[in-house]
Amino acid sequence: MALKVVNVARPMSDTSMFEAAGIEVIQHPVDSTTSKAEYIDVLRDADGAMIGTLPVTDREVFEACPNLKIVSRAGVGLDSVDLPAATEFGILACNSPGVNTSEVADHAMALLLSLTRLVREADGAVKAGKWSDDPGSIAAFRPNLRRIAGSTVGIIGLGNIGRAFANRIRGFGPERIISYDPYVPQTTADLYGIQLVSLDELLTSADYITIHTPSTGETHHLINADTLTQMKPTAILINCARGPIVDPVALQYALQTGQIEAAGLDVTETEPVDAEDPLLGVDNLVLTPHIAGSSPVSGIEGSRKQAENVLLVLTGRPPHGLGNPEVIKTIAVLRATDAGRWEGIPDFSTALAL
């Protein structure tokens, strides 16, 4: 029986790589309005799936899809996949590392510059005719503009994107670049001119804080009422990582009461943001709709690597990125007892473990 791959993410214009391998491809895009039952029906007979952020691919989905061997995301996040359940069922959860590093780092810089240079406010004033009709209101911008040179910049999460941001911000001349990442050694941080510090020190020392850490149980609401009170009242917070890292209620309070000066978010805890969400009325907050990782280049590259992950695994080769490496042991046990979903698929576990 031919292997079957279902693409529920962005439609592919070229499926020849699968056709050359004798693998059937079904394109059936889904979105946040797709019910869990509909999602399961689409994936029920699939051997591999190219998935998006929503619906969530969880235990219920895995239980109902006995042939499923791999789910692959186009970006770097895997927070929409139940990783422990995937591991338990012997299913690889893969991503596409590096495809949007430049875009996200650029977007974080853009949000920071918009807030330090009041780009949004100045643009609105000029287009409203105030430069000529009310020059005093334009002059009022000047004392509130800020420079990055000589400041302390804090980066939470020093993976590929955090490092790319460090490379960008260094050109603006900060006095210090500090980072909190308990999984990165100082020897690595030294390569980027970064000093690793505790979270407490970063929060209390940094003038500008940008978040580039995964969304996990450990980082859920890492930025909360307590951590926000540790920040300087002049601090600016940027989040282009994942929404659940920041407690939205605590952030709203901090912005409206002056605990911190401003924030820029590309991600929110609930997406899309409800039209009545009180965050939308906060003046010192810039919001963009989870587009930081997007560009034509990252879209093409992400879709290609997402598809390649599925093809590689189904033909016995290691994928580009594996979010649950423990699954290798699970699959080895299955192959030694009852191969089940892995029956007839070449063994790739040794290659993945290297």
Residue pairs with C-beta under 8 A, 6 or more apart in sequence:
2 22
2 23
2 24
3 22
3 23
3 24
3 47
3 48
3 314
4 23
4 24
4 25
4 26
4 45
4 46
4 47
4 48
4 67
5 18
5 23
5 24
5 25
5 26
5 46
5 47
5 48
5 49
5 50
5 310
5 311
5 314
6 25
6 26
6 27
6 28
6 42
6 43
6 46
6 48
6 49
6 50
7 25
7 26
7 27
7 28
7 29
7 49
7 50
7 307
8 28
8 29
8 30
8 39
8 42
8 43
8 49
8 50
8 51
8 52
9 29
9 50
9 51
9 52
9 73
9 74
9 303
9 306
10 29
10 52
10 74
10 299
10 303
11 27
11 29
12 25
12 27
12 50
12 303
12 307
15 25
15 27
17 307
17 308
17 311
18 24
18 25
18 307
18 311
19 25
21 311
21 314
21 315
23 47
23 311
23 314
26 46
28 42
30 38
30 39
30 42
30 52
30 54
30 55
31 52
31 54
32 54
32 55
32 271
32 272
34 54
34 55
35 55
36 55
36 60
36 61
39 55
39 61
40 60
40 61
40 64
40 65
43 49
43 61
43 64
43 65
43 68
44 64
44 65
45 65
45 67
46 65
46 67
46 68
47 67
47 68
47 69
47 70
47 314
47 341
48 68
48 69
48 70
48 71
48 72
48 310
48 313
48 314
49 57
49 68
49 70
49 71
49 72
49 310
50 71
50 72
50 74
50 306
50 307
50 310
51 57
51 71
51 72
51 73
51 80
51 81
52 73
52 74
52 80
53 77
53 80
53 271
54 80
56 80
56 81
56 82
57 71
57 80
57 81
57 82
57 86
58 81
58 82
58 85
59 82
59 85
62 68
62 82
62 85
62 86
62 88
62 89
62 91
63 89
66 340
66 341
67 341
68 89
68 91
68 341
69 90
69 91
69 92
69 313
69 314
69 341
69 342
69 345
70 91
70 92
70 93
70 94
70 309
70 310
70 313
70 314
70 319
71 81
71 86
71 91
71 92
71 93
71 94
72 94
72 95
72 96
72 306
72 307
72 309
72 310
72 319
73 80
73 81
73 93
73 94
73 95
73 96
73 306
74 96
74 99
74 299
74 302
74 303
74 305
74 306
75 95
75 96
75 99
75 100
75 293
75 302
76 95
76 96
76 97
76 98
76 99
76 100
76 160
76 161
76 293
76 321
77 95
77 214
77 215
77 242
78 93
78 95
78 214
78 323
79 214
79 215
79 216
79 242
79 244
81 93
81 323
83 93
83 323
83 324
84 324
86 92
86 93
86 324
86 327
87 324
87 326
87 327
87 330
88 330
89 330
89 341
90 327
90 330
90 331
90 334
90 340
90 341
90 342
91 327
91 341
92 313
92 319
92 322
92 324
92 327
93 322
93 323
93 324
93 327
94 309
94 310
94 313
94 319
94 320
94 321
94 322
94 323
95 309
95 320
95 321
95 323
96 301
96 302
96 305
96 306
96 309
96 320
96 321
97 160
97 320
97 321
98 160
99 293
99 298
99 301
99 302
99 305
100 292
100 293
100 294
100 295
100 298
100 302
101 160
101 161
101 164
102 164
102 298
103 292
103 293
103 294
103 295
103 297
103 298
104 161
104 164
104 212
104 240
104 292
104 293
105 161
105 164
105 165
105 167
105 168
106 168
107 240
107 266
107 288
107 291
107 292
107 293
108 161
108 165
108 210
108 212
108 238
108 240
108 264
108 266
108 292
109 165
109 168
109 169
111 238
111 240
111 264
111 265
111 266
111 286
111 288
112 148
112 208
112 210
112 236
112 238
112 264
113 119
114 120
114 264
114 286
115 236
115 262
115 263
115 264
115 286
116 145
116 146
116 147
116 148
116 208
116 236
117 145
117 146
118 141
118 144
118 145
120 286
121 141
122 138
122 141
125 131
125 137
125 138
125 141
126 138
130 137
130 138
131 138
148 169
148 172
148 173
148 174
148 208
149 172
149 173
149 174
150 173
150 174
150 175
151 174
151 175
151 207
151 208
152 174
152 175
152 176
152 177
152 178
152 205
152 206
152 207
152 208
153 169
153 174
153 176
153 177
153 178
153 206
153 207
153 208
153 209
153 210
154 178
154 179
154 180
154 202
154 203
154 205
154 206
154 208
154 209
154 210
155 162
155 165
155 166
155 177
155 178
155 179
155 180
155 194
155 209
155 210
155 212
156 162
156 179
156 180
156 181
156 199
156 202
156 209
156 210
156 211
156 212
156 213
156 222
157 179
157 180
157 181
157 211
157 212
157 213
157 214
157 241
158 166
158 179
158 181
158 184
158 188
158 189
158 192
158 194
158 196
158 212
159 181
159 184
159 212
159 213
159 214
161 212
161 240
161 241
162 179
162 181
162 210
162 212
162 213
163 192
165 210
165 212
166 177
166 179
166 192
166 193
166 194
167 192
169 177
170 177
170 193
176 195
176 205
177 192
177 193
177 194
177 195
178 194
178 195
178 196
178 197
178 201
178 202
178 205
178 206
179 189
179 194
179 195
179 196
179 197
179 202
180 196
180 197
180 198
180 199
180 201
180 202
181 189
181 196
181 213
184 196
186 195
186 196
189 195
189 196
197 205
199 222
199 227
200 230
202 209
203 209
203 227
203 230
203 231
204 230
204 231
204 232
206 231
206 232
206 235
207 232
207 234
207 235
207 236
208 235
208 236
208 238
209 231
209 235
209 236
209 237
209 238
210 237
210 238
210 239
210 240
211 222
211 223
211 237
211 238
211 239
211 240
211 241
211 245
211 246
212 240
212 241
213 219
213 222
213 241
213 245
214 241
214 242
215 241
215 242
215 243
215 244
215 245
219 242
219 244
219 245
220 244
220 245
221 244
221 245
221 246
221 247
221 250
222 245
222 246
223 237
223 239
223 245
223 246
223 247
223 250
223 251
224 247
224 250
225 247
225 250
225 253
225 254
228 250
228 251
228 254
228 259
228 260
229 254
229 259
231 237
231 254
231 259
231 260
232 260
233 258
233 259
233 260
233 261
234 260
234 261
235 260
235 261
236 260
236 261
236 262
236 263
236 264
237 246
237 251
237 260
237 262
237 263
237 264
238 263
238 264
238 265
239 245
239 246
239 263
239 264
239 265
239 266
239 267
240 266
240 267
240 292
241 267
242 267
243 265
243 267
243 268
243 269
243 270
243 271
244 269
246 265
246 269
247 269
248 268
248 269
248 270
248 277
248 279
251 263
251 279
251 285
252 278
252 279
252 282
253 259
254 260
255 262
255 263
255 282
255 284
255 285
256 282
261 284
262 284
262 285
262 286
263 284
263 285
263 286
264 285
264 286
264 287
264 288
265 285
265 286
265 287
265 288
266 287
266 288
266 289
266 290
266 291
266 292
267 290
267 292
268 277
268 279
268 287
268 290
270 277
271 289
271 290
272 289
273 279
273 280
273 287
273 289
279 285
279 287
280 287
305 320
305 321
308 319
308 320
309 319
309 320
309 321
312 318
312 319
312 320
313 319
313 345
313 348
314 345
315 346
316 345
316 346
316 347
316 348
317 348
317 351
318 348
318 351
318 352
318 354
319 352
322 352
325 352
328 349
328 352
328 353
331 342
331 349
332 349
334 340
334 341
334 342
335 342
335 347
335 349
